[in-house]
Amino acid sequence: MRREHRCFSPIDWPQLSAVIPLRRAGGCCEGCGRPHGQNVPHLGDGRWWDAEKGTWRDGRGRTLRVLPTAEEVAGVRMTRVVLATADRDHDTSNNADANLAAFCQRCHMLHDRPEHRRRRWATLFRRRSMGDLFGGPYAE
């Protein structure tokens, strides 16, 4: 979380964010089911190996109907899964239990993609307007 956005989070956020992934979610990502704290083999496109069930899963945690080819499996990579608590509506002041979710890195980035795009646009817009006002690098 960026420094300028931390003031919007509640004081007890560290304790609150620790409860969601481990207790409510049972130590698994609520988006895809990846287990917290384990190294998981994956193919880079969302498909991953579920060692507990002995099957390949897609990016949403569903069992694959078509198994990966031998060439795809040869390019398998390992990722350590770390769960983090995410705001479903991107409102840091809304800490209702239904608004908080435990996501792995991949699911968290996919969930936050529209918000990141919006913030990136706002930052660029601000920089351009400053350039227009003060003759900076973005001035035309």
N, C-alpha and C positions, 0 to 999 in steps of 0.2 A: 504494500500500500504506500502510495506517495505521502511524503511528509505533510503536505498541505491538506490532505484528506484525513489524516489521523485524528484531528480534533473532532470530527463528526462521529467517531466510534465511541461507544460507552466506555466508562472507566473499567468495567469488569470484562472487557472483551477477551483478554487472554484466558480467563477461566471459562467464559462462555464458549469460546471457539475450541477449547480442549474437550468439552463435554460432547459436542455434536458428533465429531468423527468416531470417537472411540466407544461411546455408550449407545447413542441412538442408531448410528449407522452400522454398529457391530464391527467396526474396523475395516469396512469395505466401502469403496466409492459408490455413492448413490446414483451415479450416472452410468457406469460400466461394470461395476462389481469387482474391480481390481483390489487386492488385499493390501492394507496399509503396512508399510515397513518391510515389504518383501521385494526381492529382485524378480521381475517378471519379463520373460522373453516376449518380444513383440516384433511385428514386421514393418513398423513405421507408418502404416496407414490406418491404425486403429485396431487391427486384429492382434490378439494376444493369446498366449497359452495359459489356460487355467489348470495349474498342476493339481489342485484339489479335486477337480472333476475329471481331469484327464482329457480335456477337449479344447479346441480352438474357439475363441469367442470374437465377435465383432466389436466395434466401437461402442455399442450400446449394451454389451454384456450378453447378447443372445448367442446361442450355439450356432456355429457356421454349418450350413448345409453342404457347401462345397469346400473341401479341405484345400489348404494352400498346396501349390506344386512344390516339387523338390527344389527347384531353383529359388523359389521364394523362401522356403525354410532355410536354405543355405545362407541367406542374408539376414538371419535373425539377429536382433540386438537385445541387450538387456537394459532395463530401466528400474531403478529403485523407486517404488511408489510411496509418495508422501501425501497424505490427505490434508486438506485445508478446508476451512469453513468459508462458504461463499454466501453472499446475499443474492437470493434469486431475483429480486427486483432492483438491485444495485443501489438501494437506499440504506446507507449505513446506520440510520437512526431506527429502522424497522427491525427489531430483534425478536419478532415473533417466531416461535418454533417452526412454523410452517414456511417461513421466509428463509430459513437457514438450511444449507445443504452441505454435506461432506463430499467434496470432489477431489479426484486425483489431479495431477498437474495437467494432463491432456484435457479432461472434461472441464476443468476450471478455465483454461484458456479458451476453449470453444464457447463456453457460457459467456465469458467476458468479452468476446470478440466485438460485438456491436458497440459496447461501451468504450472499449479501447479505440475503435474507429471514430466514435463521436468525440472523444477527448483529443485524439490526434488532429481531427479537423479543427476543433476549437483552438488548439495551440497554434496551428499553422495560420488560422484566421487572425489571431492576436498578433503574431509576428509580422504578418503582412500589413496589418493596420498600423503597427508601430513604425514599420518601414515607410509607409505612406506619409506619416506625420513627421518623421524625423530624418528622412532620406537615408534609411538604412539599406542593407543589402537586398531587400525585397522591393525597394522603390523602383518604379518603372520610369 
